[in-house]
Amino acid sequence: MSVEVIYYTLVATGLYFMSDWILDRIEVSRGERFKNRSVIFFLIILTLAFISFSLMKYLLLTSEVASQ
């Protein structure tokens, strides 16, 4: 159980930096900053979190079943 907390924390940290990088790339290609930058950042990190945490949950459950 405690290892899962470490996994989720590491992934969340990576998602933060990845979301910031994605937002920067979008703004560079657009040529200007968004007015509601924090809202767009939130939407990006929320989407990535749903996808990655669902995948992690699936992988962790699969590994538990395989080890039994």
N, CA, C and O atoms as a Tripos MOL2 file, in Angstrom:
@<TRIPOS>MOLECULE
protein
  272   271    68     0     0
PROTEIN
NO_CHARGES

@<TRIPOS>ATOM
      1 N           0.8180   -1.2000    0.0000 N.3       1 MET1
      2 CA          0.0000    0.0000    0.0000 C.3       1 MET1
      3 C           0.8630    1.2660    0.0000 C.2       1 MET1
      4 O           0.5500    2.2180   -0.7140 O.2       1 MET1
      5 N           1.9290    1.2910    0.7770 N.am      2 SER2
      6 CA          2.7660    2.4860    0.8460 C.3       2 SER2
      7 C           3.5480    2.7110   -0.4440 C.2       2 SER2
      8 O           3.8780    3.8480   -0.7800 O.2       2 SER2
      9 N           3.8420    1.6450   -1.1620 N.am      3 VAL3
     10 CA          4.5410    1.7790   -2.4380 C.3       3 VAL3
     11 C           3.6320    2.4700   -3.4510 C.2       3 VAL3
     12 O           4.1050    3.2390   -4.2880 O.2       3 VAL3
     13 N           2.3350    2.1980   -3.3790 N.am      4 GLU4
     14 CA          1.3860    2.8360   -4.2860 C.3       4 GLU4
     15 C           1.3740    4.3440   -4.0930 C.2       4 GLU4
     16 O           1.2640    5.0910   -5.0650 O.2       4 GLU4
     17 N           1.4860    4.7950   -2.8620 N.am      5 VAL5
     18 CA          1.5120    6.2300   -2.5780 C.3       5 VAL5
     19 C           2.7290    6.8710   -3.2400 C.2       5 VAL5
     20 O           2.6380    7.9690   -3.7900 O.2       5 VAL5
     21 N           3.8450    6.1940   -3.1840 N.am      6 ILE6
     22 CA          5.0600    6.7080   -3.8250 C.3       6 ILE6
     23 C           4.8770    6.7570   -5.3340 C.2       6 ILE6
     24 O           5.2500    7.7460   -5.9660 O.2       6 ILE6
     25 N           4.3080    5.7050   -5.9270 N.am      7 TYR7
     26 CA          4.0590    5.6910   -7.3680 C.3       7 TYR7
     27 C           3.1740    6.8570   -7.7850 C.2       7 TYR7
     28 O           3.4940    7.5820   -8.7270 O.2       7 TYR7
     29 N           2.0620    7.0340   -7.0810 N.am      8 TYR8
     30 CA          1.1270    8.1030   -7.4250 C.3       8 TYR8
     31 C           1.7650    9.4830   -7.2520 C.2       8 TYR8
     32 O           1.5170   10.3850   -8.0520 O.2       8 TYR8
     33 N           2.5760    9.6490   -6.2230 N.am      9 THR9
     34 CA          3.2470   10.9300   -5.9960 C.3       9 THR9
     35 C           4.2420   11.2350   -7.1070 C.2       9 THR9
     36 O           4.3080   12.3650   -7.5910 O.2       9 THR9
     37 N           5.0120   10.2380   -7.5090 N.am     10 LEU10
     38 CA          5.9770   10.4410   -8.5940 C.3      10 LEU10
     39 C           5.2810   10.7530   -9.9140 C.2      10 LEU10
     40 O           5.7220   11.6250  -10.6630 O.2      10 LEU10
     41 N           4.1990   10.0420  -10.1950 N.am     11 VAL11
     42 CA          3.4550   10.2960  -11.4330 C.3      11 VAL11
     43 C           2.8260   11.6850  -11.3930 C.2      11 VAL11
     44 O           2.8370   12.3940  -12.4000 O.2      11 VAL11
     45 N           2.2800   12.0820  -10.2530 N.am     12 ALA12
     46 CA          1.6680   13.4080  -10.1290 C.3      12 ALA12
     47 C           2.6970   14.5150  -10.3460 C.2      12 ALA12
     48 O           2.3980   15.5300  -10.9760 O.2      12 ALA12
     49 N           3.8930   14.3210   -9.8310 N.am     13 THR13
     50 CA          4.9600   15.2980  -10.0410 C.3      13 THR13
     51 C           5.3190   15.3900  -11.5200 C.2      13 THR13
     52 O           5.4880   16.4830  -12.0590 O.2      13 THR13
     53 N           5.4330   14.2470  -12.1640 N.am     14 GLY14
     54 CA          5.7070   14.2320  -13.6000 C.3      14 GLY14
     55 C           4.5910   14.8780  -14.4040 C.2      14 GLY14
     56 O           4.8520   15.5830  -15.3790 O.2      14 GLY14
     57 N           3.3460   14.6400  -14.0000 N.am     15 LEU15
     58 CA          2.2090   15.2430  -14.6940 C.3      15 LEU15
     59 C           2.2290   16.7610  -14.5920 C.2      15 LEU15
     60 O           1.8720   17.4570  -15.5430 O.2      15 LEU15
     61 N           2.6430   17.2740  -13.4420 N.am     16 TYR16
     62 CA          2.7250   18.7220  -13.2590 C.3      16 TYR16
     63 C           3.6870   19.3310  -14.2810 C.2      16 TYR16
     64 O           3.3470   20.2930  -14.9690 O.2      16 TYR16
     65 N           4.8850   18.7610  -14.3710 N.am     17 PHE17
     66 CA          5.8770   19.2990  -15.2990 C.3      17 PHE17
     67 C           5.4760   19.0640  -16.7550 C.2      17 PHE17
     68 O           5.7170   19.9190  -17.6080 O.2      17 PHE17
     69 N           4.8690   17.9220  -17.0440 N.am     18 MET18
     70 CA          4.4190   17.6410  -18.4030 C.3      18 MET18
     71 C           3.3090   18.6050  -18.8190 C.2      18 MET18
     72 O           3.2970   19.0840  -19.9530 O.2      18 MET18
     73 N           2.3910   18.8870  -17.9240 N.am     19 SER19
     74 CA          1.2960   19.8100  -18.2240 C.3      19 SER19
     75 C           1.8260   21.2120  -18.4860 C.2      19 SER19
     76 O           1.3610   21.9010  -19.3940 O.2      19 SER19
     77 N           2.8020   21.6300  -17.6850 N.am     20 ASP20
     78 CA          3.4080   22.9450  -17.8930 C.3      20 ASP20
     79 C           4.1050   23.0120  -19.2450 C.2      20 ASP20
     80 O           4.0050   24.0160  -19.9490 O.2      20 ASP20
     81 N           4.8080   21.9470  -19.6070 N.am     21 TRP21
     82 CA          5.5040   21.9060  -20.8950 C.3      21 TRP21
     83 C           4.5030   21.9370  -22.0530 C.2      21 TRP21
     84 O           4.7110   22.6560  -23.0310 O.2      21 TRP21
     85 N           3.4220   21.1640  -21.9470 N.am     22 ILE22
     86 CA          2.3980   21.1430  -23.0000 C.3      22 ILE22
     87 C           1.7730   22.5200  -23.1580 C.2      22 ILE22
     88 O           1.5860   22.9990  -24.2760 O.2      22 ILE22
     89 N           1.4500   23.1530  -22.0370 N.am     23 LEU23
     90 CA          0.8540   24.4900  -22.0950 C.3      23 LEU23
     91 C           1.8180   25.4910  -22.7200 C.2      23 LEU23
     92 O           1.4020   26.3290  -23.5190 O.2      23 LEU23
     93 N           3.0880   25.4180  -22.3720 N.am     24 ASP24
     94 CA          4.0870   26.3020  -22.9850 C.3      24 ASP24
     95 C           4.1730   26.0820  -24.4900 C.2      24 ASP24
     96 O           4.2510   27.0470  -25.2500 O.2      24 ASP24
     97 N           4.1600   24.8210  -24.9320 N.am     25 ARG25
     98 CA          4.2230   24.5260  -26.3700 C.3      25 ARG25
     99 C           2.9970   25.0920  -27.0950 C.2      25 ARG25
    100 O           3.1210   25.6400  -28.1900 O.2      25 ARG25
    101 N           1.8290   24.9630  -26.4920 N.am     26 ILE26
    102 CA          0.6080   25.4990  -27.1030 C.3      26 ILE26
    103 C           0.7050   27.0170  -27.2110 C.2      26 ILE26
    104 O           0.3490   27.5930  -28.2390 O.2      26 ILE26
    105 N           1.1900   27.6640  -26.1470 N.am     27 GLU27
    106 CA          1.2920   29.1250  -26.1600 C.3      27 GLU27
    107 C           2.3450   29.6140  -27.1470 C.2      27 GLU27
    108 O           2.1580   30.6510  -27.7830 O.2      27 GLU27
    109 N           3.4380   28.8920  -27.2810 N.am     28 VAL28
    110 CA          4.4670   29.2750  -28.2530 C.3      28 VAL28
    111 C           3.9220   29.1670  -29.6690 C.2      28 VAL28
    112 O           4.1390   30.0590  -30.4880 O.2      28 VAL28
    113 N           3.2140   28.0790  -29.9620 N.am     29 SER29
    114 CA          2.6600   27.9280  -31.3120 C.3      29 SER29
    115 C           1.5500   28.9400  -31.5710 C.2      29 SER29
    116 O           1.3290   29.3420  -32.7140 O.2      29 SER29
    117 N           0.8600   29.3490  -30.5270 N.am     30 ARG30
    118 CA         -0.2030   30.3530  -30.6470 C.3      30 ARG30
    119 C           0.3820   31.7570  -30.7870 C.2      30 ARG30
    120 O          -0.2100   32.6170  -31.4390 O.2      30 ARG30
    121 N           1.5390   31.9870  -30.1790 N.am     31 GLY31
    122 CA          2.1900   33.2790  -30.2780 C.3      31 GLY31
    123 C           1.8970   34.2260  -29.1280 C.2      31 GLY31
    124 O           2.4250   35.3380  -29.1040 O.2      31 GLY31
    125 N           1.0790   33.8200  -28.1840 N.am     32 GLU32
    126 CA          0.7880   34.6550  -27.0180 C.3      32 GLU32
    127 C           0.2800   33.7840  -25.8740 C.2      32 GLU32
    128 O          -0.1250   32.6390  -26.0730 O.2      32 GLU32
    129 N           0.3110   34.3520  -24.6780 N.am     33 ARG33
    130 CA         -0.1730   33.6350  -23.4930 C.3      33 ARG33
    131 C          -1.6930   33.6740  -23.4420 C.2      33 ARG33
    132 O          -2.3230   34.6110  -23.9330 O.2      33 ARG33
    133 N          -2.2690   32.6410  -22.8370 N.am     34 PHE34
    134 CA         -3.7100   32.6160  -22.6180 C.3      34 PHE34
    135 C          -4.0610   33.5440  -21.4600 C.2      34 PHE34
    136 O          -3.2690   33.7260  -20.5360 O.2      34 PHE34
    137 N          -5.2470   34.1260  -21.5180 N.am     35 LYS35
    138 CA         -5.6910   34.9950  -20.4240 C.3      35 LYS35
    139 C          -5.9810   34.1720  -19.1770 C.2      35 LYS35
    140 O          -5.6040   34.5650  -18.0720 O.2      35 LYS35
    141 N          -6.6480   33.0330  -19.3440 N.am     36 ASN36
    142 CA         -6.9690   32.1440  -18.2230 C.3      36 ASN36
    143 C          -6.0350   30.9410  -18.2320 C.2      36 ASN36
    144 O          -6.4680   29.7950  -18.3520 O.2      36 ASN36
    145 N          -4.7590   31.2270  -18.1030 N.am     37 ARG37
    146 CA         -3.7310   30.1920  -18.2010 C.3      37 ARG37
    147 C          -3.9190   29.0900  -17.1600 C.2      37 ARG37
    148 O          -3.7060   27.9140  -17.4560 O.2      37 ARG37
    149 N          -4.3110   29.4590  -15.9590 N.am     38 SER38
    150 CA         -4.4510   28.4710  -14.8880 C.3      38 SER38
    151 C          -5.6030   27.5070  -15.1550 C.2      38 SER38
    152 O          -5.5290   26.3380  -14.7780 O.2      38 SER38
    153 N          -6.6640   27.9820  -15.8010 N.am     39 VAL39
    154 CA         -7.7960   27.1090  -16.1300 C.3      39 VAL39
    155 C          -7.3740   26.0820  -17.1760 C.2      39 VAL39
    156 O          -7.7120   24.9040  -17.0610 O.2      39 VAL39
    157 N          -6.6490   26.5150  -18.1770 N.am     40 ILE40
    158 CA         -6.1930   25.6120  -19.2350 C.3      40 ILE40
    159 C          -5.1830   24.6140  -18.6680 C.2      40 ILE40
    160 O          -5.2030   23.4350  -19.0210 O.2      40 ILE40
    161 N          -4.2990   25.0930  -17.7830 N.am     41 PHE41
    162 CA         -3.3550   24.1910  -17.1180 C.3      41 PHE41
    163 C          -4.1110   23.1280  -16.3280 C.2      41 PHE41
    164 O          -3.7580   21.9490  -16.3720 O.2      41 PHE41
    165 N          -5.1480   23.5430  -15.6070 N.am     42 PHE42
    166 CA         -5.9500   22.6080  -14.8240 C.3      42 PHE42
    167 C          -6.6020   21.5600  -15.7190 C.2      42 PHE42
    168 O          -6.6130   20.3770  -15.3780 O.2      42 PHE42
    169 N          -7.1420   21.9780  -16.8540 N.am     43 LEU43
    170 CA         -7.7870   21.0260  -17.7640 C.3      43 LEU43
    171 C          -6.7840   20.0220  -18.3290 C.2      43 LEU43
    172 O          -7.0950   18.8400  -18.4700 O.2      43 LEU43
    173 N          -5.5890   20.4960  -18.6470 N.am     44 ILE44
    174 CA         -4.5550   19.5980  -19.1750 C.3      44 ILE44
    175 C          -4.1440   18.5820  -18.1130 C.2      44 ILE44
    176 O          -4.0940   17.3840  -18.3900 O.2      44 ILE44
    177 N          -3.8500   19.0530  -16.8990 N.am     45 ILE45
    178 CA         -3.3840   18.1330  -15.8560 C.3      45 ILE45
    179 C          -4.5020   17.1970  -15.4090 C.2      45 ILE45
    180 O          -4.2370   16.0490  -15.0510 O.2      45 ILE45
    181 N          -5.7450   17.6690  -15.4250 N.am     46 LEU46
    182 CA         -6.8720   16.8120  -15.0560 C.3      46 LEU46
    183 C          -7.0350   15.6700  -16.0510 C.2      46 LEU46
    184 O          -7.2300   14.5200  -15.6590 O.2      46 LEU46
    185 N          -6.9540   15.9900  -17.3330 N.am     47 THR47
    186 CA         -7.0710   14.9650  -18.3700 C.3      47 THR47
    187 C          -5.9460   13.9360  -18.2570 C.2      47 THR47
    188 O          -6.1870   12.7300  -18.2970 O.2      47 THR47
    189 N          -4.7250   14.4290  -18.1170 N.am     48 LEU48
    190 CA         -3.5860   13.5150  -17.9850 C.3      48 LEU48
    191 C          -3.6780   12.6790  -16.7100 C.2      48 LEU48
    192 O          -3.2960   11.5080  -16.7070 O.2      48 LEU48
    193 N          -4.1830   13.2730  -15.6280 N.am     49 ALA49
    194 CA         -4.3100   12.5360  -14.3650 C.3      49 ALA49
    195 C          -5.3330   11.4170  -14.4850 C.2      49 ALA49
    196 O          -5.0830   10.3010  -14.0320 O.2      49 ALA49
    197 N          -6.4890   11.7030  -15.0910 N.am     50 PHE50
    198 CA         -7.4980   10.6550  -15.2650 C.3      50 PHE50
    199 C          -6.9350    9.4820  -16.0620 C.2      50 PHE50
    200 O          -7.1270    8.3220  -15.6980 O.2      50 PHE50
    201 N          -6.2450    9.7940  -17.1400 N.am     51 ILE51
    202 CA         -5.6970    8.7430  -17.9970 C.3      51 ILE51
    203 C          -4.6040    7.9530  -17.2720 C.2      51 ILE51
    204 O          -4.6480    6.7240  -17.2290 O.2      51 ILE51
    205 N          -3.6320    8.6570  -16.7080 N.am     52 SER52
    206 CA         -2.4920    7.9600  -16.1050 C.3      52 SER52
    207 C          -2.8700    7.2300  -14.8180 C.2      52 SER52
    208 O          -2.3730    6.1300  -14.5780 O.2      52 SER52
    209 N          -3.7330    7.8100  -13.9840 N.am     53 PHE53
    210 CA         -4.1070    7.1350  -12.7460 C.3      53 PHE53
    211 C          -4.9950    5.9280  -13.0200 C.2      53 PHE53
    212 O          -4.9280    4.9330  -12.2980 O.2      53 PHE53
    213 N          -5.8200    6.0060  -14.0470 N.am     54 SER54
    214 CA         -6.6170    4.8310  -14.4230 C.3      54 SER54
    215 C          -5.7120    3.7100  -14.9190 C.2      54 SER54
    216 O          -5.9110    2.5440  -14.5800 O.2      54 SER54
    217 N          -4.7290    4.0690  -15.7140 N.am     55 LEU55
    218 CA         -3.7700    3.0790  -16.2000 C.3      55 LEU55
    219 C          -2.9710    2.4780  -15.0430 C.2      55 LEU55
    220 O          -2.7450    1.2680  -15.0040 O.2      55 LEU55
    221 N          -2.5470    3.3140  -14.1100 N.am     56 MET56
    222 CA         -1.8010    2.8100  -12.9530 C.3      56 MET56
    223 C          -2.6560    1.8730  -12.1100 C.2      56 MET56
    224 O          -2.1800    0.8320  -11.6560 O.2      56 MET56
    225 N          -3.9100    2.2380  -11.9010 N.am     57 LYS57
    226 CA         -4.8090    1.3860  -11.1170 C.3      57 LYS57
    227 C          -4.9620    0.0240  -11.7840 C.2      57 LYS57
    228 O          -4.9230   -1.0110  -11.1190 O.2      57 LYS57
    229 N          -5.1370    0.0360  -13.1130 N.am     58 TYR58
    230 CA         -5.2620   -1.2180  -13.8610 C.3      58 TYR58
    231 C          -3.9950   -2.0560  -13.7230 C.2      58 TYR58
    232 O          -4.0700   -3.2560  -13.4630 O.2      58 TYR58
    233 N          -2.8430   -1.4340  -13.8960 N.am     59 LEU59
    234 CA         -1.5760   -2.1640  -13.8170 C.3      59 LEU59
    235 C          -1.3100   -2.6990  -12.4140 C.2      59 LEU59
    236 O          -0.8180   -3.8170  -12.2580 O.2      59 LEU59
    237 N          -1.6300   -1.9100  -11.3950 N.am     60 LEU60
    238 CA         -1.4160   -2.3710  -10.0230 C.3      60 LEU60
    239 C          -2.3560   -3.5150   -9.6730 C.2      60 LEU60
    240 O          -1.9510   -4.4600   -8.9970 O.2      60 LEU60
    241 N          -3.6080   -3.4420  -10.1230 N.am     61 LEU61
    242 CA         -4.5480   -4.5310   -9.8550 C.3      61 LEU61
    243 C          -4.1530   -5.7930  -10.6110 C.2      61 LEU61
    244 O          -4.2730   -6.9000  -10.0870 O.2      61 LEU61
    245 N          -3.6850   -5.6240  -11.8370 N.am     62 THR62
    246 CA         -3.2550   -6.7640  -12.6410 C.3      62 THR62
    247 C          -2.0450   -7.4450  -12.0050 C.2      62 THR62
    248 O          -1.9580   -8.6730  -11.9840 O.2      62 THR62
    249 N          -1.1170   -6.6500  -11.4900 N.am     63 SER63
    250 CA          0.0690   -7.2430  -10.8610 C.3      63 SER63
    251 C          -0.2870   -7.9540   -9.5540 C.2      63 SER63
    252 O           0.3380   -8.9560   -9.2080 O.2      63 SER63
    253 N          -1.2870   -7.4440   -8.8260 N.am     64 GLU64
    254 CA         -1.7170   -8.1170   -7.5950 C.3      64 GLU64
    255 C          -2.3690   -9.4570   -7.9080 C.2      64 GLU64
    256 O          -2.1340  -10.4410   -7.2070 O.2      64 GLU64
    257 N          -3.1840   -9.5010   -8.9510 N.am     65 VAL65
    258 CA         -3.8520  -10.7460   -9.3380 C.3      65 VAL65
    259 C          -2.8250  -11.7550   -9.8300 C.2      65 VAL65
    260 O          -2.9290  -12.9440   -9.5270 O.2      65 VAL65
    261 N          -1.8430  -11.2960  -10.5800 N.am     66 ALA66
    262 CA         -0.8230  -12.1960  -11.1190 C.3      66 ALA66
    263 C           0.0660  -12.7690  -10.0150 C.2      66 ALA66
    264 O           0.5710  -13.8850  -10.1390 O.2      66 ALA66
    265 N           0.2550  -12.0130   -8.9440 N.am     67 SER67
    266 CA          1.1360  -12.4910   -7.8760 C.3      67 SER67
    267 C           0.4420  -13.4660   -6.9280 C.2      67 SER67
    268 O           1.1070  -14.0920   -6.1030 O.2      67 SER67
    269 N          -0.8600  -13.6050   -7.0260 N.am     68 GLN68
    270 CA         -1.5900  -14.5170   -6.1270 C.3      68 GLN68
    271 C          -1.6140  -15.9170   -6.6510 C.2      68 GLN68
    272 O          -2.1850  -16.8040   -6.0170 O.2      68 GLN68
@<TRIPOS>BOND
     1     1     2 1
     2     2     3 1
     3     3     4 2
     4     3     5 am
     5     5     6 1
     6     6     7 1
     7     7     8 2
     8     7     9 am
     9     9    10 1
    10    10    11 1
    11    11    12 2
    12    11    13 am
    13    13    14 1
    14    14    15 1
    15    15    16 2
    16    15    17 am
    17    17    18 1
    18    18    19 1
    19    19    20 2
    20    19    21 am
    21    21    22 1
    22    22    23 1
    23    23    24 2
    24    23    25 am
    25    25    26 1
    26    26    27 1
    27    27    28 2
    28    27    29 am
    29    29    30 1
    30    30    31 1
    31    31    32 2
    32    31    33 am
    33    33    34 1
    34    34    35 1
    35    35    36 2
    36    35    37 am
    37    37    38 1
    38    38    39 1
    39    39    40 2
    40    39    41 am
    41    41    42 1
    42    42    43 1
    43    43    44 2
    44    43    45 am
    45    45    46 1
    46    46    47 1
    47    47    48 2
    48    47    49 am
    49    49    50 1
    50    50    51 1
    51    51    52 2
    52    51    53 am
    53    53    54 1
    54    54    55 1
    55    55    56 2
    56    55    57 am
    57    57    58 1
    58    58    59 1
    59    59    60 2
    60    59    61 am
    61    61    62 1
    62    62    63 1
    63    63    64 2
    64    63    65 am
    65    65    66 1
    66    66    67 1
    67    67    68 2
    68    67    69 am
    69    69    70 1
    70    70    71 1
    71    71    72 2
    72    71    73 am
    73    73    74 1
    74    74    75 1
    75    75    76 2
    76    75    77 am
    77    77    78 1
    78    78    79 1
    79    79    80 2
    80    79    81 am
    81    81    82 1
    82    82    83 1
    83    83    84 2
    84    83    85 am
    85    85    86 1
    86    86    87 1
    87    87    88 2
    88    87    89 am
    89    89    90 1
    90    90    91 1
    91    91    92 2
    92    91    93 am
    93    93    94 1
    94    94    95 1
    95    95    96 2
    96    95    97 am
    97    97    98 1
    98    98    99 1
    99    99   100 2
   100    99   101 am
   101   101   102 1
   102   102   103 1
   103   103   104 2
   104   103   105 am
   105   105   106 1
   106   106   107 1
   107   107   108 2
   108   107   109 am
   109   109   110 1
   110   110   111 1
   111   111   112 2
   112   111   113 am
   113   113   114 1
   114   114   115 1
   115   115   116 2
   116   115   117 am
   117   117   118 1
   118   118   119 1
   119   119   120 2
   120   119   121 am
   121   121   122 1
   122   122   123 1
   123   123   124 2
   124   123   125 am
   125   125   126 1
   126   126   127 1
   127   127   128 2
   128   127   129 am
   129   129   130 1
   130   130   131 1
   131   131   132 2
   132   131   133 am
   133   133   134 1
   134   134   135 1
   135   135   136 2
   136   135   137 am
   137   137   138 1
   138   138   139 1
   139   139   140 2
   140   139   141 am
   141   141   142 1
   142   142   143 1
   143   143   144 2
   144   143   145 am
   145   145   146 1
   146   146   147 1
   147   147   148 2
   148   147   149 am
   149   149   150 1
   150   150   151 1
   151   151   152 2
   152   151   153 am
   153   153   154 1
   154   154   155 1
   155   155   156 2
   156   155   157 am
   157   157   158 1
   158   158   159 1
   159   159   160 2
   160   159   161 am
   161   161   162 1
   162   162   163 1
   163   163   164 2
   164   163   165 am
   165   165   166 1
   166   166   167 1
   167   167   168 2
   168   167   169 am
   169   169   170 1
   170   170   171 1
   171   171   172 2
   172   171   173 am
   173   173   174 1
   174   174   175 1
   175   175   176 2
   176   175   177 am
   177   177   178 1
   178   178   179 1
   179   179   180 2
   180   179   181 am
   181   181   182 1
   182   182   183 1
   183   183   184 2
   184   183   185 am
   185   185   186 1
   186   186   187 1
   187   187   188 2
   188   187   189 am
   189   189   190 1
   190   190   191 1
   191   191   192 2
   192   191   193 am
   193   193   194 1
   194   194   195 1
   195   195   196 2
   196   195   197 am
   197   197   198 1
   198   198   199 1
   199   199   200 2
   200   199   201 am
   201   201   202 1
   202   202   203 1
   203   203   204 2
   204   203   205 am
   205   205   206 1
   206   206   207 1
   207   207   208 2
   208   207   209 am
   209   209   210 1
   210   210   211 1
   211   211   212 2
   212   211   213 am
   213   213   214 1
   214   214   215 1
   215   215   216 2
   216   215   217 am
   217   217   218 1
   218   218   219 1
   219   219   220 2
   220   219   221 am
   221   221   222 1
   222   222   223 1
   223   223   224 2
   224   223   225 am
   225   225   226 1
   226   226   227 1
   227   227   228 2
   228   227   229 am
   229   229   230 1
   230   230   231 1
   231   231   232 2
   232   231   233 am
   233   233   234 1
   234   234   235 1
   235   235   236 2
   236   235   237 am
   237   237   238 1
   238   238   239 1
   239   239   240 2
   240   239   241 am
   241   241   242 1
   242   242   243 1
   243   243   244 2
   244   243   245 am
   245   245   246 1
   246   246   247 1
   247   247   248 2
   248   247   249 am
   249   249   250 1
   250   250   251 1
   251   251   252 2
   252   251   253 am
   253   253   254 1
   254   254   255 1
   255   255   256 2
   256   255   257 am
   257   257   258 1
   258   258   259 1
   259   259   260 2
   260   259   261 am
   261   261   262 1
   262   262   263 1
   263   263   264 2
   264   263   265 am
   265   265   266 1
   266   266   267 1
   267   267   268 2
   268   267   269 am
   269   269   270 1
   270   270   271 1
   271   271   272 2
@<TRIPOS>SUBSTRUCTURE
     1 MET1         2 RESIDUE 1 A MET
     2 SER2         6 RESIDUE 1 A SER
     3 VAL3        10 RESIDUE 1 A VAL
     4 GLU4        14 RESIDUE 1 A GLU
     5 VAL5        18 RESIDUE 1 A VAL
     6 ILE6        22 RESIDUE 1 A ILE
     7 TYR7        26 RESIDUE 1 A TYR
     8 TYR8        30 RESIDUE 1 A TYR
     9 THR9        34 RESIDUE 1 A THR
    10 LEU10       38 RESIDUE 1 A LEU
    11 VAL11       42 RESIDUE 1 A VAL
    12 ALA12       46 RESIDUE 1 A ALA
    13 THR13       50 RESIDUE 1 A THR
    14 GLY14       54 RESIDUE 1 A GLY
    15 LEU15       58 RESIDUE 1 A LEU
    16 TYR16       62 RESIDUE 1 A TYR
    17 PHE17       66 RESIDUE 1 A PHE
    18 MET18       70 RESIDUE 1 A MET
    19 SER19       74 RESIDUE 1 A SER
    20 ASP20       78 RESIDUE 1 A ASP
    21 TRP21       82 RESIDUE 1 A TRP
    22 ILE22       86 RESIDUE 1 A ILE
    23 LEU23       90 RESIDUE 1 A LEU
    24 ASP24       94 RESIDUE 1 A ASP
    25 ARG25       98 RESIDUE 1 A ARG
    26 ILE26      102 RESIDUE 1 A ILE
    27 GLU27      106 RESIDUE 1 A GLU
    28 VAL28      110 RESIDUE 1 A VAL
    29 SER29      114 RESIDUE 1 A SER
    30 ARG30      118 RESIDUE 1 A ARG
    31 GLY31      122 RESIDUE 1 A GLY
    32 GLU32      126 RESIDUE 1 A GLU
    33 ARG33      130 RESIDUE 1 A ARG
    34 PHE34      134 RESIDUE 1 A PHE
    35 LYS35      138 RESIDUE 1 A LYS
    36 ASN36      142 RESIDUE 1 A ASN
    37 ARG37      146 RESIDUE 1 A ARG
    38 SER38      150 RESIDUE 1 A SER
    39 VAL39      154 RESIDUE 1 A VAL
    40 ILE40      158 RESIDUE 1 A ILE
    41 PHE41      162 RESIDUE 1 A PHE
    42 PHE42      166 RESIDUE 1 A PHE
    43 LEU43      170 RESIDUE 1 A LEU
    44 ILE44      174 RESIDUE 1 A ILE
    45 ILE45      178 RESIDUE 1 A ILE
    46 LEU46      182 RESIDUE 1 A LEU
    47 THR47      186 RESIDUE 1 A THR
    48 LEU48      190 RESIDUE 1 A LEU
    49 ALA49      194 RESIDUE 1 A ALA
    50 PHE50      198 RESIDUE 1 A PHE
    51 ILE51      202 RESIDUE 1 A ILE
    52 SER52      206 RESIDUE 1 A SER
    53 PHE53      210 RESIDUE 1 A PHE
    54 SER54      214 RESIDUE 1 A SER
    55 LEU55      218 RESIDUE 1 A LEU
    56 MET56      222 RESIDUE 1 A MET
    57 LYS57      226 RESIDUE 1 A LYS
    58 TYR58      230 RESIDUE 1 A TYR
    59 LEU59      234 RESIDUE 1 A LEU
    60 LEU60      238 RESIDUE 1 A LEU
    61 LEU61      242 RESIDUE 1 A LEU
    62 THR62      246 RESIDUE 1 A THR
    63 SER63      250 RESIDUE 1 A SER
    64 GLU64      254 RESIDUE 1 A GLU
    65 VAL65      258 RESIDUE 1 A VAL
    66 ALA66      262 RESIDUE 1 A ALA
    67 SER67      266 RESIDUE 1 A SER
    68 GLN68      270 RESIDUE 1 A GLN
